[in-house]
Amino acid sequence: MGESLLSLLFALSLIFLGSLIGGRLASAAHIPRVTGYLLTGLVIGPSFAHLTGLPVLLPPDVLLELRPLSEIALALILMHIGGLFEIRYLDRWRHRILLFSASEILLTFVLVASTVLLVNLVVLQKVLPGLTLWQTSLAFSLFLGVIAIATAPAATLMVIREYEAEGPVTGVVLTLVGFNNLVSVLGFAVLAHIFVFPGENLGLLFVRMGGPVLIGAVVGFAMSVWAQRLELPSENKILMLGGVAVNVALCRALQVDPLLASLVLGMTLANSCPRWNRLQENIRQVDYLLYVAFFVLAGANLHIETLTHIGLLGVAYVVARTAGKWIGAAIGARLGSFGPNERAYIGWTLMAQAGVAIGLASQLAHHWPGGGKLLETIVLGSVVVFELVGPLAVRHGLVRSGEVPILALLQKKAPVGGLEGMHNVVDHFRSALGVPTGHRLADPGDILVRHIMRQNVETVLHSTPYYALLKHIAHSRYDRFPVIDDNNRFVGVIDYTEIRNLLFEPALVPLVVAGDLTTTASYCLRPDQPLREALKILQLHRNVSYFPVVDADDPQKLVGILNQNDVLAAFRRLGQDT
């Protein structure tokens, strides 16, 4: 008992201190911290020790004991993704987002399934016991096709948080991730009924699919009711962690899928709990620690050696999935009438794959030893590629889309060196003793508006009809929008708080367009304005949360938008008192 406890404590120290080092090294190399956490886990895990002959720092039995920690973290992430399926916000996209998602999902599935089918039929000709060549190829292709749909919610969400991404691309990506995992889990259940449990009663299929839905909905409603009685942030955190743990525990006890249940839990909370936003804010203060542990453990569980065993089927899977995500996203964005940024970059943000795919593959290996083991090997090998490359692809897509402030990229280096850090510690200790230090914070005079602004701007066309405008704004997270003409020239802004109570003669309403409600923006900023100068303008317009940024030489050329919260966050990051 004592040795087991000591092993767990040692493992936790390795996980958190190692992640601190790995995250710092990743930032210095200008790659996402998530990648640093994964590589940290890989180095201290059994796979790396096996290849290098070094001692195993995190043995398999310890990893098994820490598995509940990973499950809770993944459940929290999926709950957050499920929380994006808020009906009143989804109504804004409706058919557009469904067309986008359906196109990306269908093309990924078709490309992966057809490629794997042809490779096995024509080249490999693997045959499983009790099955024909065609049956074996069909089973492999369909299972890998449906698993390929899944996108790693954890890696995607963590990169978005790290780089403070915000905008149309970010919102669409998170919604697509939710759809991807939902369809992947449900599709897998149907295929398992056909190939793994062919004689199974149809009712059991509904149990496997409906059980997680019921558990997630019941736990979600219970949490929504309970949340009304809680006021303290600490109580909200306890409720969130406890509810997620109960959700996972019930699924494990009833042997149903906790992944689907976690998605449904988030959906239920988002649409039934009046305090959902507050619950999210409170849990974000503690969930990062769990996410870090999740990625380190995910890295430790990666099997590098599987890369040599995935063979041609594995290579075909990786190539076809990558092509399916890119092409499917581009076509889906066009069909859904999304902008050029969505068409060009969302495919990059859907590359990551890990927890959901591994969970489905392990289930298949358990219930279908013949073919499931080989399929699990292929998935585990491909996950090594997608989990290490995926965060880099997500970062690339978000940065190129213009939804990451430059400052979020500039501030990834350690703020102080080792010697300076030592001086700061001594100065702080002297200050605590009442001894003057003479230490002065650096002035952020070199930080400009362009370092903080977001380049991908959600705009409104001046010819948008009145009712379409109200519907668009009412389901948006913003209340103020830049207005552009047919030539993409900036003409002014629309403030929802000012127009929502306007009354028109019924006969005039069809004639009213966005251009009629547009006002000239007297508070535009320029990219090269210093941060402190911009702050003075923000202080004069405290009721304005988003400020248009226009070209210094061409005031009708909109180049970005500045969020008031981003300015305040920049000052806090730089240690300045606003």
N, C-alpha and C positions, 0 to 999 in steps of 0.2 A: 504493500500500500504506500509506504514511504517513498520507495523508488519510483513508483508510477507518478506520484505527485511531483517529485523532483524533476522527472522527465517532462511533465507537462509545463512546469514553471520554466524550465530551461527552453522548451520549445517556444513558449510565448515570448520570452525575452529575445530569442533569435528572430522571431517573426516581426516584432515591433521595432527593435533596434536595427535589425537588418533592413527593414523597409525604409527606415529613416536614411540610412546610408545609400540604399539603392535609389530612393527617390531623389536625393541630392545629386547623385551621379547622373541620373537621367536628365534632370533639369540642366546640369552643366553641359550635357551633350545635346541639348535642345530637342529632346524627345519626351513624350508624355511620361509622367510619373508612374502611370499604370504599367508601362513597359518595364520600368525600373523595379517595381514590386514583383512582377512576374519573373524577371531575371533573378531577383534576390531569392525567391522561392525555388527557382530552378537550381541555383548554386547550392542551397542548403538541403535540397531534396535528395532522395535515394537514386534517382536516375543519373544525376551528375556524378555522384559518388561512385556509382557502378561503372561509368565510362572512364573515370579518371583514376580509380583505385584509391581515392581518399576516403577517410572515415565518414560514415553516414551521420549527419547532424540531426536530421529529422527522419527517423526510421518509419517504415510503413505502419507499424502498430500505433505510434503516436499520432500519425496523420489520421488514422481511423478514429481515434478518440476525439480528435479535434473536428471531425466531420460535421457535428451539429452546429459549430460556429459558422462554417461555410454555408450550411443550409439556411440558417437564420439570415445571414447577410444576403444570399441570393433571393430569399423570400422577400426581404425588405426592398430590394431593387425591383423585383417584379411587381410588388405592390405599388411602388412609385410609378412604374410604367403603366400599370392598370389604371392608376389615378388620372392618367391623361385622357382616358376615355370618358370625359365629362360630356354628357349629352348636349348641353347648351353651347359648348365650344365646338364639338364635332358637327353640329348643325351648320356651322359656317361653311365647312368644306363639303359635307354630304357626299354627293356623287363624285366630286373631284377627287377626294382622298380615297374613296373606294375604287375608282378607276386606277389611280396611281398604285395602290396597294395590290390590287388584283393583277395588274400587268406585271409588276415586279415579282410577285409570288409565283404566278403562272409560268413566266419565262424562266425563272430560276429552276423551278421544278422540272419543266420540260427539257431544258438543256442538260441538267445533271442526269435525269433519268434516261434520256435517249443516248447520251454519251456513254454512260456506264453500261447500258444494254448492248450497244454496238461493240464496245471493247470486249465484253465477256463473250458475246456470241461469235464474233469474228476472230479475235486474237487469243484470248486466254482460255475460253471454253471450260471454265470451272463448273463442275457438277457436284451438287450436294447429295448426300445419301437420301434415297427415296424420292428425288426430284429429277426431272428431265433437264437438259441444258436450257431449254426455253424457260421453264419454271424457275430455275435457279437464277438466270439472268434477269427475269422479270421481277422476282422478289428483291434482288439486290438493287436494281435500278430504282424501283418505287420507294424502298425504304431510304436509300441515300438521297433521292430527290426530295422527299418530305423533310428529312433532317437538314438538308441544305438550306431550306427556307429560313430556319431559325437564325436569329442574329443575337449576338451576345449583348444583353441589356446592360450588364455591369460595366464592361469596358467602354461602351458608348456613353453611358451616363457619366462615368468618372471623367472622361476626357472633356465632355461638355462643361462639367463643373470646374475642372482645373483651369480651363482657358476662358471661363466666364462667357461662353458663347450664348448669343441670344439673337433671335430673328426668325424669319420665315423658314429657312432651311432647318434650323435647330428644332423648331416646333414640328415640322413634317417628319423629320428623322425619328424623333421619339415616338410619334404616333405609328409610323411604319414598323418600328421595332416591336411595338405591342401587337400589331396585326400579325407580323411574321411569327412570333412565338405562339400566339393563339392558334393560328392555322396549323403550324407545325405539330403542336401537341395533339390537336384534334385529329389531324390527318394520320398521325402515327397510330392513334388508338384504333382508327378504322382499318388501317393496314394490318395491325396486329391481330385484329379479329378475323381477317381474311386469311392470312398466311400462317400465323402462329397458333391461333385457336379456331380452326375452321369448323369444328363441331360444336362450338360454344353457343349457348343460348343467346339470342339477340338481346335479351334483357340484361345480360351481364355487360354487354357493350355499353348500354345506356347507363349502367351503374358506374363503369369506369369513366365515362364521359360526364355523366350528370352528378356523380358523387363529389368531385372536386368543386363543381359549380355550386352545389348546395352548401357544402362546408364553407366555402369562401363567402357566399352570400349571407349565411346565418351568422358567422363570426363578424362579418362586416357590419351588419345591422346592429348586432349586440354592442360593438365598439362605438357605433354612431350614437346609440342611446346613452351609453355610459359616459361618452365624452361631454354630454350636456351637463353632467354633474361635477366636472373637473374644471378647476380654474388655474391651478399652479402649473407652470411649464414642466416641472419635474414629474407631476402626475400624468401629464400628457405623454411624456417620454415612456414612462412605465407602461401606460396603456398600449402604446404602439408596439413596444418590444414584446410585451406579454401577449397581445393579440396575435401578432405574427407567429410567436412560438406555439401558441395554442393551435393555430391554423395548421402549421406543419405537423405538430404532434398528432392531431386528429387524422390527418391524411395518412401518416405512417401507421397509425393504429388500425385504420380501415383499409390499408394497402391500396390507396388511390394516389393519383399524381399531385404532389404539393405545388408543382410549378403552375399548373392551371388554376389551382385554388388560390394561389397568391395573386395572380392576375385578377381574378374575380373579386378578391378581397379589396384590391385597390379601386376597381370599378365601382363596387358597392359603396365604399367610403366616399368617393368623389361625388357620387350622385345622391347620397342619403344623409351625409353628415354636414350640418351647417358650419361646423368648425374644422372642416377638412384642411383649409389653408393654414390655420393655426397649428394643427397637428403636424403638418408637413414641416413648418418652420421649426417647431420644437425638436422633432426627430433628427433634422439635419444637423443639429448641434452635437449629436453623438454617433450618427450612423457611419461617418467617415472612418472611424476607428474599425468598425466591423468590415467595411469595404476593403480597407488596407489588408486586414487579416485574410479576407476572402481571396484577394489576388496573390498574396504570398503563398497561401495554401494551394491555390490553383497552379501556380508555378512549380511548387514542390510535387504536385501530382502529375505534372507533364512527363511523358515518357519519350525522351529523345530517341531512344532506340527503335521506337515504332516507325520512325521515318524510313528506316531501312527495310521495313516489312510491308509498307503500304502498297508497293508495287505499282503496276500500271493503272490499276483501278483507282488507287489513291491519287495518283497524278491527274487522272482524268477527272476525278471528283473536284480537286482543287481548281483546276483550270476552268471547268464548266461552271462551277459555282461563282467564281470571280466574274466570268463573262456574263452569267445570268443576272447578277446583282447590278453590274454596270449598265448593260443594255436594257434590262427590265426597268431600272429606275429612269433612264433617259426616255424610254418610250412612255412609261407611266406618267412622268411629269408633263410630257407633251399632250397625252390624251386627257389629262386632268387640267390642262390649260394653266400649268404652273410656269413660273418665270425661268429665264435662262440659267440662273444660279442653281435652282432645283434640278434642272435637266443636266447640268454639267457636273455637279458635285455630290449629290445625294448618294450616288452609287458608291463613292469612296467611303461614305460613312456607314455602310451596311456590311462591311467586310468582316468585322470581328465575329468570332464564333467560339463558344466555350461551354458554359454550364448547362444550358438547355440541351445542346447536341450531345454532350457527354452523358447527361441523365437519360436521354432517350436510347442511346446506344447501349448503355449498361443494362437498361431494362430488357432490351432485345437479347443481349448476350445471356441474361439470366433465364429467360423463358424459351429461348431458341438456341441452345448450345451449338447446333450444327452450323448454321449460317451466321448467327448473332455474334460469335466470337470473331470471325473474320471481319464482319462489318464494323465491330467495335474497334478493331485494330486500325482499320482505314480511317474511321472518325477520329480516334485519338491521335493518329499521325498528322492528319490534316489540321486538327486543333492546334498542334504545336506551331504550324505555319500561321494560321489565322489569328491565333491569340497574340503572337508576337508582332505580326505585321499589322493586324487590325487596328490597334490604337494609333499607329502611325498614319494609317489611311484615314481614320476618323479625323485626326488632327489636320491632315492635309485638306480634306474636304471643307472643314469648318473655317480654316484660315483663308483658303482661296475664295470661299463664298463671301468673305468680308464681314463675318459675324463674330469675329474674335478681335477685341481691342488690341492695338499694338502694344499697349502697356502690359497686357497679360502675357505677352511673349517676351518683353524686355525684362520683366521682373522674375525670371526663372532662375537666375543665378543667385548664389548665396549673397545676401545683402552685405555681409561683412566677412573679411578674412579671419584667419585664426588669431593673429596677433591683435587685430582691431577688436575682435570679439572678446579677447582677454581683457583689453583695456576697458571695454564697455561694462564687463562684469565688475571690475574693480571700481569703476566710476559709480555704478549703481549701488554697490555696497557702501562706498563713501557717502553717497547721498542719503542712504538709509540711516547712517550715523550722524547726519547733519553737517558733514564736511563739504564745503563747496567744491565742485568738480570742474567748473568752467566748460563742461560739455554742452555743445550746441547742436541741435538737429540740423540736418542738411536741408537747404531750401530747394523745393522742386521746380525751380525756375526753368530748367531745361525740358520739362514735360509740357508738351503742346497738346492742343485739342485733337490733332490727328492721331495721337498716341492712344487716345481713349475712345474716340468715336467709333461707331459701327457703320461699316460701309454698305451693308445690305439693308436697304431701307424699305419698309412696307409703305407704299404710296397709294394714293387714290387718284384715279383718272378724273379730270374735270368734267367729263361728260357722263359720269355715273349717275343713274336716276336716283331720286330721293329715297324711295323705299329700299332699293338695293344698297344704298349708302348706309341707311340705318341698320339694316340687317348685318352688313359687313362690320360696322363699328361695334354693334351690340355684342357680337361674339368674338371680339378681339380683346387681347390683353391691354391694348393701348386705348387712350381716349383722345389722342391728338395725332393727326396725320398730315404729312406733306401732300400737297396737291400738284399734279403735273399735267401738262397739256399733251396733245397728240405727238409732239416732238420731244417728249421727255424733258421739257423745260419746267423749272420750278416756278409756280405762280402764287403760292401762298399755303396756308394751313387751314384745316378744319378742326374745330374743337367740339367734341361731342357734347360736353357739358353746356355749351352755349346754344346748340341747335336742337337738342332733344325735346325741348318744350315749345318749339316754334309751331304755330298753327297756320295752316294755309286753307284757303277755300278749296273744297274738294275738287273743283274743276281745274284748279291751278296745280295741284300736286303732281300730275303726270308731266308737267312742264318743268318742274324744279329739278335741277341737276347739281352735282357737287360744286361746279364752278360758281353757282349763284350763292353758295353758302361760304365761300372761301374768303378769308381775310388775309391781308398782307402781314407777313411776319416781321415785326419790328425788332425781334430778338435773335436774328440769325447770327451764327458764329462762323469763324473762318478756321481752316485747318491749322494755320501757323500761329494762332493766338496762344499765348502762354496760359497755363492752367489757372493761375491766380486771376488773370484778367477775365477768363471765362467764368470763374466763380463769382466775381462781382456782378456779372450780368445775370447769373442764376439767382443771386440774392435779390435782385430787383424784380424778378419774376418768380416768386416762390410758389405760385400756383401752377406753374408750368413744369411738367416733368420731363418732356422730350423737346430738344432744341434742334432745328435744322442746321446743318453745316453746309455752307455754299463755297464755291470756288472764289478765291480772293479777287481774281481778275474777271470773273463772270458770275455775278450774283444770281443768275437764273440757272446755273448748273449745280444741282444738288449732288454733293459728294458723300454725305453721311448724315448720321443723326447722333446726338449726344444725350445720353441718359443722365439725368441729375444724380441718380444713385451711383452711377459709375464714377462721377467726379468725386463724390464724397468718399467712395471706396478707395479711389486713388490717393487721396490725402491721408486716409487712415493707413494705407499700405506703406506710404512714405513716412509715416510717423508724424504727420503734421496736424495741427489743431486748426480746424476750419472755423 
